[in-house]
Amino acid sequence: MTEPTEPTEPTDADGGARGPLGPPPGPGSARERALTAVLGDLRAVDGALYAAVAATSTPALDRALRRLSHAADHSKVSLGIAAALALSGARARRAALVGVGAIAVASASTNLLGKRLVRRARPDREAARVTVDRYVPMPASASFPSGHTAAAVAFATAVGVVLPEAAVPLGALASAVGYSRVHTGVHYPGDVAAGAVLGIASAAAALAAAAPARVGQPNTFTAW
């Protein structure tokens, strides 16, 4: 005779017990699954946008955007504009100073925090068939966020607050720099969007730090 056995709980595909006697699901499991699904969808959209830009033939724009992307290396364009502003009166000098400060904050935040925390691989532009006419050197750093975009947006935002007449042209230039990084195949659109957000935050930090230096003025951006 065989001895009677204790009833067992049904098991799942991994052999774990389920039912009233099984361990309860983790409190964050459903939330984590939902977040993973959303992030997966966003990555899919990001990749699709990158592929669409790569597949669109724009021979008239390729050389200009490649040159702009090169010129934005190490914020050369923004620093050149800052140098010109420094020769154009007291308010323009203040704009140049806070703009350069915003670039410094954006660069530090991008390279010391963003790229180290989110180690996203660069796009495979050969697989995406990005035309070689668009090529700029592929950076060795992580892809997320775009440092070029962060610095350009930080400069445009900070200078635009101090010198409103410069806001539109500098904003257009920063947008072109951001797009050029996708066009040349070295960044996903999501990297550029994140860089723009970081650039705005960096400009806000630089403006907030500079505002108390103006004696007798409140610590707000409108004080400029």
RODO-2510 file (C-alpha; in nm, 4 decimals, decimal comma):
residues 224
     n   res          X          Y          Z
     1     m     0,0000     0,0000     0,0000
     2     t     0,1120     0,3496    -0,0755
     3     e     0,0791     0,6171     0,1874
     4     p    -0,1670     0,8966     0,1112
     5     t     0,0047     1,2113    -0,0115
     6     e    -0,0725     1,5677     0,0848
     7     p    -0,2655     1,7625    -0,1760
     8     t    -0,0373     1,9895    -0,3753
     9     e    -0,0920     2,3323    -0,5163
    10     p    -0,1029     2,3710    -0,8946
    11     t     0,2191     2,5037    -1,0351
    12     d     0,2971     2,7532    -1,3062
    13     a     0,5237     2,6960    -1,6048
    14     d     0,8307     2,7648    -1,3920
    15     g     0,7326     2,5115    -1,1287
    16     g     0,6315     2,7761    -0,8734
    17     a     0,3232     2,7221    -0,6620
    18     r     0,0211     2,9325    -0,7391
    19     g    -0,3203     2,9590    -0,5833
    20     p    -0,4119     3,0495    -0,2260
    21     l    -0,1095     2,8679    -0,0794
    22     g     0,1416     3,0058    -0,3304
    23     p     0,3474     3,3194    -0,2708
    24     p     0,1606     3,6391    -0,3540
    25     p     0,2798     3,8278    -0,6607
    26     g     0,5280     4,1072    -0,5944
    27     p     0,3554     4,4375    -0,5151
    28     g     0,5285     4,6146    -0,8026
    29     s     0,5186     4,3368    -1,0577
    30     a     0,2186     4,4633    -1,2566
    31     r     0,3488     4,8186    -1,2482
    32     e     0,6943     4,7060    -1,3576
    33     r     0,5499     4,5026    -1,6430
    34     a     0,3458     4,8014    -1,7586
    35     l     0,6497     5,0286    -1,7425
    36     t     0,8590     4,7762    -1,9351
    37     a     0,5904     4,7553    -2,2027
    38     v     0,5689     5,1338    -2,2351
    39     l     0,9466     5,1688    -2,2590
    40     g     0,9538     4,8952    -2,5217
    41     d     0,6935     5,0803    -2,7274
    42     l     0,8863     5,4067    -2,6959
    43     r     1,2052     5,2349    -2,8100
    44     a     1,0174     5,0939    -3,1085
    45     v     0,8875     5,4382    -3,2047
    46     d     1,2338     5,5868    -3,1540
    47     g     1,3899     5,3267    -3,3803
    48     a     1,1186     5,3726    -3,6430
    49     l     1,1755     5,7502    -3,6523
    50     y     1,5500     5,6986    -3,6838
    51     a     1,4965     5,4530    -3,9695
    52     a     1,2563     5,6934    -4,1430
    53     v     1,5123     5,9752    -4,1354
    54     a     1,7824     5,7386    -4,2601
    55     a     1,5626     5,6185    -4,5476
    56     t     1,4603     5,9664    -4,6646
    57     s     1,6800     6,0937    -4,9469
    58     t     1,7833     6,4571    -4,8870
    59     p     2,0967     6,5205    -5,0969
    60     a     2,0508     6,8984    -5,0839
    61     l     2,0610     6,8952    -4,7024
    62     d     2,3198     6,6279    -4,6338
    63     r     2,6327     6,8417    -4,6703
    64     a     2,4909     7,1406    -4,4786
    65     l     2,3722     6,9285    -4,1856
    66     r     2,6982     6,7362    -4,1758
    67     r     2,8894     7,0643    -4,1543
    68     l     2,6569     7,1986    -3,8868
    69     s     2,7016     6,8829    -3,6803
    70     h     3,0804     6,9211    -3,7119
    71     a     3,0630     7,2889    -3,6195
    72     a     2,8660     7,2056    -3,3043
    73     d     3,1448     6,9786    -3,1742
    74     h     3,2637     7,1129    -2,8383
    75     s     2,9981     7,3897    -2,8709
    76     k     3,2166     7,5804    -3,1183
    77     v     2,9162     7,7541    -3,2787
    78     s     2,7675     7,8648    -2,9461
    79     l     3,1009     7,9801    -2,8093
    80     g     3,1646     8,1795    -3,1266
    81     i     2,8290     8,3515    -3,0865
    82     a     2,9073     8,4176    -2,7207
    83     a     3,2350     8,5842    -2,8219
    84     a     3,0489     8,8108    -3,0640
    85     l     2,7908     8,8990    -2,7993
    86     a     3,0648     8,9864    -2,5524
    87     l     3,1660     9,2707    -2,7856
    88     s     2,8132     9,4067    -2,8211
    89     g     2,7258     9,5948    -2,5015
    90     a     2,6591     9,5255    -2,1353
    91     r     2,3350     9,3289    -2,1706
    92     a     2,4776     9,1176    -2,4527
    93     r     2,7849     9,0479    -2,2381
    94     r     2,5605     8,9291    -1,9544
    95     a     2,3770     8,7067    -2,2029
    96     a     2,7072     8,5624    -2,3272
    97     l     2,8260     8,4939    -1,9743
    98     v     2,5120     8,3140    -1,8617
    99     g     2,4991     8,1282    -2,1933
   100     v     2,8502     7,9925    -2,1464
   101     g     2,7604     7,8982    -1,7892
   102     a     2,4574     7,7065    -1,9193
   103     i     2,6798     7,5189    -2,1659
   104     a     2,9114     7,4200    -1,8803
   105     v     2,6210     7,2896    -1,6715
   106     a     2,4745     7,1001    -1,9687
   107     s     2,8086     6,9419    -2,0616
   108     a     2,8789     6,8303    -1,7063
   109     s     2,5271     6,6920    -1,6594
   110     t     2,5393     6,5058    -1,9887
   111     n     2,8843     6,3498    -1,9585
   112     l     2,9135     6,2961    -1,5836
   113     l     2,5549     6,1859    -1,5173
   114     g     2,3340     6,1133    -1,8169
   115     k     2,5684     5,9041    -2,0283
   116     r     2,6998     5,7129    -1,7271
   117     l     2,3547     5,6319    -1,5903
   118     v     2,1915     5,5347    -1,9200
   119     r     2,4533     5,3488    -2,1207
   120     r     2,2609     5,3340    -2,4446
   121     a     2,4509     5,2026    -2,7457
   122     r     2,4914     5,4251    -3,0490
   123     p     2,2697     5,3516    -3,3513
   124     d     2,3926     5,1091    -3,6142
   125     r     2,3839     5,3452    -3,9075
   126     e     2,5281     5,0876    -4,1462
   127     a     2,2352     4,8565    -4,0744
   128     a     1,9963     5,1522    -4,1136
   129     r     2,1658     5,2314    -4,4470
   130     v     2,2436     5,5930    -4,3620
   131     t     2,4102     5,7336    -4,6718
   132     v     2,7826     5,7911    -4,6298
   133     d     2,7388     6,1493    -4,7536
   134     r     2,5932     6,2259    -4,4096
   135     y     2,8681     6,0656    -4,2049
   136     v     3,0408     6,2415    -3,9185
   137     p     3,2704     6,0517    -3,6799
   138     m     3,0725     5,8157    -3,4571
   139     p     3,1467     5,9170    -3,0940
   140     a     3,2706     5,6522    -2,8540
   141     s     3,0511     5,7784    -2,5697
   142     a     2,7029     5,6512    -2,4862
   143     s     2,4188     5,7688    -2,7067
   144     f     2,1761     5,8984    -2,4408
   145     p     2,1353     6,1933    -2,4073
   146     s     2,2671     6,4049    -2,6944
   147     g     2,5376     6,6333    -2,5577
   148     h     2,5401     6,8531    -2,8698
   149     t     2,1691     6,9159    -2,8305
   150     a     2,1882     6,9753    -2,4560
   151     a     2,4615     7,2379    -2,4947
   152     a     2,2969     7,4133    -2,7907
   153     v     1,9552     7,4289    -2,6224
   154     a     2,1080     7,5401    -2,2909
   155     f     2,2888     7,8258    -2,4632
   156     a     1,9875     7,9320    -2,6704
   157     t     1,7530     7,9229    -2,3705
   158     a     1,9815     8,1127    -2,1342
   159     v     2,0782     8,3798    -2,3871
   160     g     1,7173     8,4106    -2,5048
   161     v     1,5992     8,4934    -2,1522
   162     v     1,8585     8,7683    -2,1070
   163     l     1,8419     8,8882    -2,4674
   164     p     1,4892     8,8131    -2,5988
   165     e     1,5621     8,9351    -2,9527
   166     a     1,8106     8,6479    -2,9871
   167     a     1,5692     8,3791    -2,8677
   168     v     1,4142     8,2849    -3,2040
   169     p     1,7319     8,2610    -3,4171
   170     l     1,9231     8,0794    -3,1441
   171     g     1,6283     7,8454    -3,0847
   172     a     1,6158     7,7648    -3,4558
   173     l     1,9905     7,7006    -3,4578
   174     a     1,9667     7,4687    -3,1556
   175     s     1,6822     7,2770    -3,3224
   176     a     1,8909     7,2365    -3,6370
   177     v     2,1869     7,1110    -3,4331
   178     g     1,9647     6,8543    -3,2613
   179     y     1,8182     6,7322    -3,5894
   180     s     2,1627     6,7161    -3,7502
   181     r     2,2657     6,4544    -3,4946
   182     v     1,9831     6,2254    -3,6080
   183     h     2,0374     6,3086    -3,9754
   184     t     2,4043     6,2136    -3,9570
   185     g     2,3103     5,8858    -3,7887
   186     v     2,4880     5,9271    -3,4543
   187     h     2,1803     5,9686    -3,2320
   188     y     1,8259     5,8414    -3,2004
   189     p     1,5497     6,1073    -3,1861
   190     g     1,4889     6,0140    -2,8212
   191     d     1,8494     6,1052    -2,7379
   192     v     1,7939     6,4484    -2,8893
   193     a     1,4643     6,5013    -2,7058
   194     a     1,6300     6,4113    -2,3763
   195     g     1,9198     6,6431    -2,4560
   196     a     1,6772     6,9299    -2,5181
   197     v     1,5083     6,8761    -2,1813
   198     l     1,8463     6,8623    -2,0106
   199     g     1,9505     7,1792    -2,1919
   200     i     1,6466     7,3704    -2,0657
   201     a     1,7115     7,2511    -1,7107
   202     s     2,0771     7,3516    -1,7406
   203     a     1,9815     7,6990    -1,8597
   204     a     1,7426     7,7349    -1,5664
   205     a     2,0217     7,6389    -1,3261
   206     a     2,2659     7,8860    -1,4834
   207     l     2,0100     8,1667    -1,4781
   208     a     1,9191     8,0955    -1,1172
   209     a     2,2857     8,0992    -1,0174
   210     a     2,3511     8,4263    -1,1999
   211     a     2,0406     8,6125    -1,0851
   212     p     2,1530     8,6835    -0,7233
   213     a     2,4578     8,8642    -0,8601
   214     r     2,2342     9,1456    -0,9796
   215     v     2,2131     9,3685    -0,6750
   216     g     1,8668     9,4807    -0,5821
   217     q     1,6914     9,2444    -0,8233
   218     p     1,4704     8,9480    -0,7246
   219     n     1,5977     8,5970    -0,7908
   220     t     1,3824     8,5276    -1,0964
   221     f     1,4486     8,4836    -1,4637
   222     t     1,2459     8,7969    -1,5388
   223     a     1,4950     8,9988    -1,3401
   224     w     1,7174     8,9936    -1,6465
***
